């Protein structure tokens, strides 16, 4: 169940990141867990990384097209 909260989760001061724990089960027996820590501060970096990846893929595509000429 996911609930909304209005607390800043930047990991600064007394605020800690939120944790998401996934528990794998087979026939009711636990086989393992995965824990993800989610930080709100890391989100603004995603558009910059996406722009750099897009530029790299476009450059690679242009280079391949240039070689075919």
Beta strands, then each sheet from edge to edge (+ up, - down):
strand 1: 18-26
strand 2: 29-38
sheet 1: 1+ 2-
end
